Amino acid sequence: MKALGRPPFIKGLKARRKVIYAVTIAILSLTGYNVALSQIGSFNQAGVVEDQSMGRIGSVEATENRVEIRFQIASVDTIREFALVEYGIEPYGNYGYRSNESAFIKQPIALQYSASGHARHPSSDISSWIHLTDSEWVGGFEAPVNLYPCSAINVPANERSSAGYPLDRYCFDVLINLYDESVDAAGTRTTLESYPTTWLHHYGSGIDGYQITFTRVPYYADPCDPEVFSCSIASDAEVGLSRVTGMIERTGVVQIFTWVVIGMIILAAICAITITLAVMSGARPPALGGLAFLAGLLFAVQPLRSALPDAPPVGMDLDVRIFYPCILAILVSLAVQVGLWVRRDDYRA
């Protein structure tokens, strides 16, 4: 006598329960993960850190006739090693005034802005000039600033360079030099003889994936000869100079994602080696399915490499130490299994 199976509705009920269990477990897991994440703090996907030196000093606040320059980092390209900086002009007193996002210039000003210099010294930088004439409205402007691995420009040796991706850090300088281009009673321009009180300040909110740290230092920080240069932030402001140094590094979220991708590449190599060892030991027979799996791994690893943040160029330390060996391991495993598969003796034509 044939045994009766379970009614279809019983089977359907159990299948629905499994789906409900799976959804419940997923929701509880995500909830617990986010609660734990909130307890340890966020990873600051976009952040700007400014130390106390970035605040205005009293002598600047007390000066009525001054020109301030605001700036923000608009974009970062770590592959070509430059950042795009947006500038805005804020004249006060005899130099003009702001209205909305524009500025009205009442007294001619020459503005020199600079990219980073090698060895963090402005004397080796690349500078550009803007001449602002009186009785005109001006807006902002933008310019690139060069990035350099911090370890290459006289900062402490423990700072990471570009070779340390994804822990790489980049430094840069934003430098402003202002001159008063007014004409005196004799009709002589006062360029290089007088200058407005100058202050450079940051106003942006950062860039997703990066944390930017700003510090204000004297224009001629090291070496500095007091008889030749102004060697303090206060004296810089009096002679039309202002300088801010910055450091760009990847946020914790970006670094974690990078290591997850690298872990997937390593796992692919481990899987390839494990399957190959099983075939070589006779625990599993050589099979066409195994060859297809290894070939799929070989072509899947490269897109993972391309998914790394900023898609760094091939040849970095991470490639030499991890990516190349993993690719080689998968390729050798595929070659070994192809050799074992074509030598199978259980098939006769």
C-alpha positions as CSV (number, residue, x, y, z in Angstrom):
1,M,0.0,0.0,0.0
2,K,1.5,3.4,-1.1
3,A,2.2,5.8,1.8
4,L,0.5,9.1,1.7
5,G,2.8,12.1,1.5
6,R,2.3,15.4,3.3
7,P,-0.5,17.6,2.1
8,P,0.7,20.4,-0.3
9,F,-0.5,23.1,2.0
10,I,1.7,21.7,4.8
11,K,4.7,21.9,2.5
12,G,3.8,25.4,1.4
13,L,3.4,26.5,5.1
14,K,6.9,25.3,5.9
15,A,8.3,27.0,2.9
16,R,6.7,30.3,3.9
17,R,8.1,29.9,7.4
18,K,11.6,29.6,6.1
19,V,11.2,32.8,4.1
20,I,9.8,34.6,7.2
21,Y,12.7,33.2,9.3
22,A,15.3,34.4,6.7
23,V,13.7,37.9,6.5
24,T,13.6,38.2,10.3
25,I,17.2,37.1,10.7
26,A,18.3,39.6,8.1
27,I,16.4,42.5,9.7
28,L,17.7,41.6,13.2
29,S,21.2,41.3,12.0
30,L,21.2,44.7,10.2
31,T,19.5,46.3,13.2
32,G,22.1,44.9,15.6
33,Y,24.9,45.9,13.3
34,N,23.7,49.5,13.0
35,V,23.1,49.7,16.8
36,A,26.7,48.5,17.4
37,L,28.0,51.0,14.8
38,S,26.2,53.9,16.5
39,Q,27.8,52.9,19.8
40,I,31.4,53.0,18.4
41,G,30.8,56.2,16.4
42,S,30.6,57.0,12.8
43,F,33.4,56.6,10.2
44,N,33.1,60.2,8.9
45,Q,32.4,59.6,5.3
46,A,33.2,63.3,4.6
47,G,35.0,65.3,7.2
48,V,37.1,68.4,7.8
49,V,39.3,68.8,10.8
50,E,40.6,72.2,11.7
51,D,42.9,72.9,14.6
52,Q,42.9,76.0,16.7
53,S,45.3,77.8,14.3
54,M,42.5,78.1,11.8
55,G,40.5,80.5,13.9
56,R,40.8,84.3,13.3
57,I,43.3,86.2,15.4
58,G,42.3,89.4,17.2
59,S,44.5,91.7,15.1
60,V,42.6,90.6,12.0
61,E,39.2,91.1,13.6
62,A,40.2,94.6,14.8
63,T,41.3,95.7,11.3
64,E,38.6,97.4,9.3
65,N,40.5,97.6,6.0
66,R,41.3,94.0,5.1
67,V,40.8,91.4,2.5
68,E,39.9,87.8,3.4
69,I,40.0,84.9,1.0
70,R,37.8,81.9,1.6
71,F,38.5,78.5,0.0
72,Q,37.3,74.9,-0.1
73,I,38.5,71.7,-1.7
74,A,36.1,71.0,-4.5
75,S,37.5,67.7,-5.8
76,V,40.5,65.3,-5.3
77,D,42.3,63.3,-7.9
78,T,44.9,61.1,-6.1
79,I,45.9,59.3,-9.4
80,R,47.1,62.6,-11.0
81,E,47.9,64.0,-7.6
82,F,46.0,67.3,-7.6
83,A,43.0,68.8,-5.9
84,L,40.7,71.5,-7.2
85,V,40.4,74.5,-4.9
86,E,37.6,77.1,-5.1
87,Y,38.3,80.6,-3.9
88,G,36.1,83.5,-2.9
89,I,37.1,87.1,-2.2
90,E,35.8,89.1,0.8
91,P,36.9,92.7,0.9
92,Y,36.2,95.0,3.9
93,G,36.5,98.7,4.6
94,N,38.2,100.7,1.9
95,Y,38.8,97.6,-0.2
96,G,35.1,96.9,-0.8
97,Y,32.2,94.8,0.4
98,R,30.3,91.6,-0.2
99,S,26.9,91.3,-1.6
100,N,25.4,87.8,-1.9
101,E,28.1,85.7,-3.4
102,S,30.0,88.5,-5.2
103,A,32.3,91.2,-4.0
104,F,32.6,94.9,-5.0
105,I,36.1,96.1,-5.3
106,K,36.7,99.8,-4.3
107,Q,40.5,99.8,-4.3
108,P,42.7,97.9,-6.8
109,I,44.2,94.7,-5.5
110,A,46.8,92.3,-6.9
111,L,46.1,88.7,-5.7
112,Q,48.8,86.0,-6.0
113,Y,47.7,82.4,-5.3
114,S,50.1,79.4,-5.3
115,A,50.1,75.7,-5.7
116,S,52.1,73.5,-3.4
117,G,55.9,73.8,-3.5
118,H,58.4,71.0,-3.3
119,A,59.8,70.7,0.3
120,R,56.7,72.6,1.5
121,H,58.4,75.9,0.7
122,P,56.6,78.6,-1.3
123,S,59.8,79.6,-3.1
124,S,59.5,76.5,-5.3
125,D,55.8,76.7,-6.1
126,I,53.9,77.7,-9.2
127,S,52.1,81.0,-8.7
128,S,49.4,82.9,-10.6
129,W,48.3,86.5,-10.5
130,I,44.8,88.1,-10.6
131,H,44.6,91.9,-10.8
132,L,41.3,93.3,-9.4
133,T,40.5,96.8,-10.6
134,D,38.4,99.3,-8.6
135,S,34.7,99.8,-9.2
136,E,34.0,96.3,-10.4
137,W,32.1,93.2,-9.2
138,V,34.0,90.0,-8.9
139,G,33.0,86.4,-8.1
140,G,35.1,83.4,-7.1
141,F,37.6,81.5,-9.1
142,E,39.1,78.0,-9.0
143,A,42.6,76.6,-9.5
144,P,44.4,73.3,-9.1
145,V,46.7,72.6,-6.2
146,N,49.4,69.9,-6.4
147,L,49.3,66.9,-3.9
148,Y,52.4,65.2,-2.7
149,P,52.9,62.1,-0.5
150,C,53.4,63.5,3.0
151,S,56.5,61.5,3.5
152,A,58.1,63.2,0.6
153,I,57.8,66.8,1.8
154,N,59.4,67.1,5.2
155,V,56.7,65.8,7.5
156,P,57.2,63.2,10.2
157,A,58.4,59.8,8.8
158,N,55.4,58.0,10.2
159,E,53.1,59.7,7.7
160,R,51.9,57.3,4.9
161,S,52.9,57.9,1.3
162,S,51.0,57.0,-1.8
163,A,52.7,53.6,-1.8
164,G,50.7,52.7,1.3
165,Y,47.3,52.6,-0.4
166,P,44.6,52.5,1.1
167,L,46.3,54.2,4.0
168,D,47.9,56.8,1.8
169,R,48.0,60.4,2.8
170,Y,48.6,63.5,0.7
171,C,49.7,67.0,1.7
172,F,49.3,70.4,0.0
173,D,49.5,74.1,0.7
174,V,47.2,76.9,-0.1
175,L,49.1,80.2,-0.2
176,I,47.8,83.8,-0.7
177,N,49.8,86.9,-1.3
178,L,47.9,90.3,-1.6
179,Y,49.2,93.7,-2.7
180,D,47.5,97.1,-2.7
181,E,47.6,98.5,-6.3
182,S,46.2,101.9,-5.5
183,V,47.6,105.0,-7.1
184,D,49.0,107.7,-4.7
185,A,48.7,111.5,-5.2
186,A,51.7,111.5,-7.4
187,G,50.2,108.9,-9.7
188,T,52.5,106.2,-8.6
189,R,51.2,102.7,-8.0
190,T,52.0,101.3,-4.5
191,T,52.4,97.7,-5.6
192,L,55.0,95.8,-3.6
193,E,55.0,98.7,-1.1
194,S,51.7,98.4,0.7
195,Y,49.3,95.5,1.3
196,P,46.0,94.9,3.0
197,T,45.6,92.8,6.1
198,T,45.0,89.3,4.7
199,W,43.4,86.2,6.1
200,L,42.8,82.9,4.4
201,H,40.0,80.7,5.8
202,H,38.2,77.5,4.9
203,Y,34.5,77.2,4.5
204,G,33.8,73.8,2.9
205,S,32.2,70.7,4.3
206,G,34.6,68.1,2.9
207,I,34.4,65.5,0.2
208,D,32.8,62.0,0.5
209,G,35.4,59.4,1.2
210,Y,38.1,61.7,2.4
211,Q,39.0,63.4,5.7
212,I,40.9,66.7,5.3
213,T,42.9,68.2,8.1
214,F,43.8,71.9,8.0
215,T,46.6,73.7,9.9
216,R,47.6,77.3,9.6
217,V,51.4,78.0,9.5
218,P,53.6,81.0,8.8
219,Y,54.1,81.7,5.1
220,Y,57.8,81.1,5.4
221,A,57.7,78.4,8.1
222,D,61.0,76.5,7.7
223,P,63.6,77.9,7.5
224,C,62.6,81.4,8.5
225,D,64.9,84.4,8.9
226,P,63.1,87.2,10.9
227,E,65.2,89.8,9.2
228,V,64.0,88.7,5.8
229,F,60.6,87.1,6.2
230,S,57.7,87.4,8.5
231,C,57.9,84.3,10.7
232,S,54.6,84.3,12.5
233,I,50.9,84.1,11.5
234,A,50.2,87.5,13.0
235,S,53.0,89.3,11.1
236,D,52.0,87.4,7.9
237,A,48.5,88.9,8.1
238,E,49.9,92.4,8.4
239,V,52.0,92.1,5.2
240,G,49.3,90.5,3.0
241,L,50.4,86.8,3.4
242,S,48.4,83.8,4.5
243,R,49.1,80.1,4.3
244,V,47.2,76.9,5.2
245,T,48.5,73.4,4.9
246,G,46.3,70.4,4.5
247,M,46.4,66.7,4.7
248,I,44.0,64.4,2.8
249,E,43.5,60.8,3.9
250,R,40.8,58.2,3.2
251,T,38.0,57.7,5.7
252,G,37.6,54.5,7.7
253,V,34.6,53.4,5.6
254,V,36.7,53.6,2.4
255,Q,39.6,51.7,4.0
256,I,37.3,49.0,5.3
257,F,35.7,48.6,1.9
258,T,39.1,48.3,0.3
259,W,40.2,45.5,2.6
260,V,36.9,43.7,2.0
261,V,37.6,43.7,-1.8
262,I,41.2,42.6,-1.2
263,G,39.9,39.8,1.1
264,M,37.6,38.7,-1.7
265,I,40.6,38.5,-4.1
266,I,42.5,36.4,-1.5
267,L,39.5,34.2,-0.9
268,A,39.3,33.5,-4.7
269,A,43.0,32.4,-4.7
270,I,42.4,30.2,-1.7
271,C,39.4,28.5,-3.4
272,A,41.4,27.9,-6.5
273,I,44.3,26.3,-4.6
274,T,42.0,24.2,-2.4
275,I,40.1,22.7,-5.4
276,T,43.4,22.0,-7.2
277,L,44.9,20.2,-4.2
278,A,41.7,18.1,-3.9
279,V,42.1,17.0,-7.5
280,M,45.8,16.4,-7.3
281,S,45.3,14.2,-4.2
282,G,42.6,12.1,-5.9
283,A,39.8,13.3,-3.5
284,R,38.0,14.8,-6.4
285,P,38.2,13.9,-10.1
286,P,39.3,16.4,-12.8
287,A,36.1,17.8,-14.2
288,L,35.2,20.4,-16.8
289,G,33.0,22.2,-14.2
290,G,36.1,22.8,-12.1
291,L,37.9,24.3,-15.1
292,A,35.0,26.6,-15.8
293,F,35.0,27.7,-12.1
294,L,38.7,28.5,-12.2
295,A,38.4,30.4,-15.5
296,G,35.5,32.4,-14.0
297,L,37.6,33.2,-10.9
298,L,40.4,34.4,-13.2
299,F,38.2,36.8,-15.1
300,A,36.3,37.9,-11.9
301,V,39.3,39.0,-9.9
302,Q,40.3,41.9,-12.3
303,P,36.9,43.7,-12.0
304,L,37.3,43.4,-8.2
305,R,40.7,45.1,-8.5
306,S,39.1,47.8,-10.6
307,A,36.4,48.3,-7.9
308,L,38.9,49.6,-5.4
309,P,38.3,53.3,-4.4
310,D,39.8,55.7,-6.9
311,A,40.9,52.7,-9.1
312,P,44.6,53.2,-8.4
313,P,47.0,52.6,-11.3
314,V,48.5,49.1,-11.5
315,G,51.8,48.7,-9.9
316,M,51.2,49.9,-6.3
317,D,52.5,47.9,-3.3
318,L,49.1,46.3,-2.8
319,D,49.4,44.8,-6.3
320,V,52.9,43.4,-5.8
321,R,52.2,41.9,-2.4
322,I,48.7,40.6,-2.9
323,F,47.0,41.0,-6.3
324,Y,49.7,39.6,-8.5
325,P,50.4,36.5,-6.3
326,C,46.6,35.8,-6.2
327,I,46.3,36.1,-10.0
328,L,49.3,33.8,-10.4
329,A,47.9,31.2,-7.9
330,I,44.6,31.1,-9.9
331,L,46.4,30.8,-13.2
332,V,48.7,28.0,-12.0
333,S,45.8,26.2,-10.5
334,L,43.9,26.4,-13.8
335,A,46.9,25.2,-15.8
336,V,47.4,22.2,-13.4
337,Q,43.8,21.2,-13.6
338,V,43.8,21.5,-17.4
339,G,46.8,19.1,-17.4
340,L,45.0,16.6,-15.1
341,W,41.8,16.8,-17.0
342,V,43.3,16.1,-20.5
343,R,45.1,13.1,-19.0
344,R,42.0,11.4,-17.6
345,D,42.0,7.7,-18.7
346,D,38.4,7.0,-18.0
347,Y,37.3,8.2,-21.4
348,R,37.7,6.2,-24.6
349,A,36.8,7.6,-28.0
